[in-house]
C-alpha cells in the first residue's frame, strides 16, 4: 500500500512555495545578477559600464598541517586573509570611445619610470572603481580606491559552437575598498 502523502500537501501548495521564493529572493539567496561598474582616472570617467562578469575580493583562511606522534595528520585554521583579486570581464566594443580603449589608455597612464612619489599621488591616487550590485533597495556598492588595471589579458579568438559575446578581461590592483549599503552607510 502506498504511503499517505496528504501530510505534505500544505507545505507544497502554491501559496507557501511563493512565500518561500519571495523570502529567499528578498534575503538575497536568489537574485537577479544585476550590477553596474563605474570607473575613472585622470583622463575621464565611464559610468554604468556593461560587464559580463565581476569577481570581487573575498576571504581565504590559511591553514597549517600538523602531524602527531600518536594521532593522524590534523589541519588547523590559523589566519584569515583577504583574497584580494578584482577581476572584471567586459564586453568588447569597437571605436575610440570603447571600454577597451578606456582601459588601455588607463593602463598606459600609470606606467612611468619616474618612481612612486609624487607621481603615485598625482596619477594613481585619484583613480576609482565602483561595483554596484542589486537594485534600488537592498543594493551594495564596492568602492575601490587608488586602483589601476594591472593586467589587460590577451583576447582569445576561438571558434565556438553557438553564438557568444566578444569579451576581454582585466585584473585590477587597488589600495583599499569600502562596502556600502543603498544609503551610503559603511558595512565593511
N, C-alpha and C positions, 0 to 999 in steps of 0.2 A: 504494500500500500504506500503511495507517495506521501512525502512529508507535507504537513499542513503549512503553507506559506502565508496564510492570512495575517499572521502577527507582523509580517514585514510590509504589509500593504500601506500603512500610514506613512512609513518613512520613505516610500518610493513614489508617492503621488506628486503631481506636477508642482503644487504649491511649495512643498518642502524642498524639492530639488531647486526650484527657482530661488528660494530664500538662501539655500546653501551657496549657489553660484553667485548670487548678489553679495553675500557676506565675504566669500573668498575674493571676489573682484574688488570689493571695497577695501579690503585689508592688503591688497597688493600681491596676492599669490598668483592670480591670473590677471594680467593686464595687457592692454594693447601696448606693443613695444613702440611707443611714440617718444621721440626725443628730438631736440634741436641742438645744433652746435653753433656758437658764436665765437669768433676769434679775431685777434687783431695784433698788429705790431706797428712800428713807426710809419710804415708806408700805407696803412689803411686798415679797414675793418671789413669783415664779412659776417652777416647775421643770418640766422635761420638756414644754415648750410645743410643741404640734404646729404645724409650719410647712410651707408649700407649697414655698418656695424660699429660699435664702440666697445672697447674693453677697458673698464675703469679699474683703478687700483683696489686691492683687497688685502686680506690677511694671510700670512704664512707663518705657521707655528713650527719653529725649529725643534728638532728632537735629538736626543743623544741615545746611543745604544750601549747598554752595559751588560757585560757577561758576569755571571756569578759563579763561584766555585761549586756551589751546591745546586743552584737552580738553573733554569734555562735563560736564554737571552731575553732581556727586557728593554723596551723602548720607552723613554720618558720625555714628555714635553718640557722644554726649559726656557724658551723665549718666544715671544710673539713679535713678529716682524711685519712690516709693510711689504707687500708685493707691489712695487711702485710702477709697474708698467702702465702706460697710457697708449693705447693702440687704436687708431681710427682708420676705417676703410671708407673712402669717399667714392662717389660716382664720378666717372671721368666725364669731363666736358671739354669742348673744344673752343678755341679762341683766346684772345689776350686777356679777357676778364674771367677766365675759368678758375675753378678752385685749384687745379693742378698748377697753374701759373702763379697763383697767390702763394701757395705752399712753397713752390720752388724759389720764388723771389724772397720769401721769408727765410728760407734755409740759407740762401746766399747772403742775406743781410747780417747774419750773426757770425760769419766767417771773416775774421781779420787777424793778422799776425801781431797786432799791437798789444795784446795781453788783456787780462780781465778787467783792469781798472784804468781809467774811468769808463772805458768802452762798455763794460758789462752794464754799468748803471745807466748809460745813455741808450743802449741798443736792446738789451735783454730784459731789464727790469720793468719797462712799461708793457711788455707782452702779456697777453692773457688768452685764456680759452675757457669757455663756459659750456657745460653739457647740462641741458635741462631735460629731465625725464618726467614724463607724465603730462597731465593737462592741468588746467587752472587750479582746482582744489587738489590737494594730495600730491603736489609735484615736488621734486627735489632738484637742486641745482648744485653741480660740482663746479667750483670756481678755481681754476688753476692759475697761479701767478708765476711770473718770471719763467716763462715757458718758451720753448722753441722746438721746431721739428728736428729731431736728431737723425732719423733715417727716413729717407723717401725711397721706399722699396721699389725694385725694378718691376715694371709692368709685364706681366706674363701673358703672352698670347698663345692660346692653345685651342684646338678645335673642341667644341662641346656638342653634346647630342641634342640639347634643346637650347632655346634662347636664354642668355644670361646677360646681366648688365656688365658693362665695361668698367672695371674698378681699379683703384690704386690705393695702397696702404701707407700709413705714416706712423712712425713711433715718435712720441714726444718726450722730452725731458723737461722737468719743472722743478721749482724750488719748494713750493708748498701748495696746498689746496685747502679750501673750506667747503663744507657741505651745508647747504641752507635749505629751509623749507619754503613753502609757497609765499610766506610773509617776510622772508629775508632773515628769519631767526637762525642763528648758528646752531647746527646739530653736531658737527664734528670737524 
